[in-house]
Amino acid sequence: MIVINKDIMVALSIDGAFGNTVEQWDTKEKLFASGFTGNVYIRIRGGRVGGVFIKNLPICKVAKKVAQLVKKGHSEKDLYFGEWISPKLAIMNCELCRSERYLELRYSRLKMTQREAFRMTGKLQAKNAHGLTAEYILRSVTDEWSFNVIMELLEKYPDSVIEFTIYKRSHGTIGRDIIFWEVRNY
């Protein structure tokens, strides 16, 4: 399967197609109705890559932030919401895909969001590994279940990039130490 845009990716993710993800809601009303009380992030589907990302927002401030985004010209129907997990709890942020060298892994162990970590330069910049080295790195920071799900996603979405974070403890919809953020071909 090919995930050609963020709209499709968000729908698949909310539907549970990628395994363990954070709790997600495609409307503010669904978020409020869920009874969720933690902090959230707000993203815009259909936007440009690297677009709006409001992070670590207390639930009591969501309505005000949505109103601000709408006032700036964003459509409320394009917003989606997810459970915020502090990047301080992360072991490693990763992007992985298949290649003629078997696997291509881009990763960072910095305690910040993946977007922030992958924008770093110099000694702090994200690292790259390929082939069996990439597999070894993944196996060293994941349990067997998580590694198997990664490989299943690569089978189901063979030409896609899989974006995920490995954490120190369990999180997400099925309570594992890996959260899958995106599977994409865009």
HELIX and SHEET records of a PDB file:
HELIX    1   1 LYS A    6  ILE A   14  1                                   9    
HELIX    2   2 LYS A   28  SER A   34  1                                   7    
HELIX    3   3 ILE A   59  LYS A   61  5                                   3    
HELIX    4   4 VAL A   62  LYS A   71  1                                  10    
HELIX    5   5 GLU A   76  ASP A   78  5                                   3    
HELIX    6   6 PRO A   87  LEU A   89  5                                   3    
HELIX    7   7 GLN A  114  PHE A  118  1                                   5    
HELIX    8   8 GLY A  122  LEU A  124  5                                   3    
HELIX    9   9 GLY A  131  VAL A  141  1                                  11    
HELIX   10  10 GLU A  144  LYS A  156  1                                  13    
SHEET    1   A 4 GLN A  24  TRP A  25  0                                        
SHEET    2   A 4 LEU A  79  GLU A  83 -1                                        
SHEET    3   A 4 VAL A  40  ILE A  44 -1                                        
SHEET    4   A 4 PHE A  53  LEU A  57 -1                                        
SHEET    1   B 5 LYS A 127  HIS A 130  0                                        
SHEET    2   B 5 TYR A 102  SER A 108 -1                                        
SHEET    3   B 5 ALA A  90  SER A  99 -1                                        
SHEET    4   B 5 VAL A 161  HIS A 171 -1                                        
SHEET    5   B 5 ARG A 176  ARG A 184 -1                                        
END                                                                             
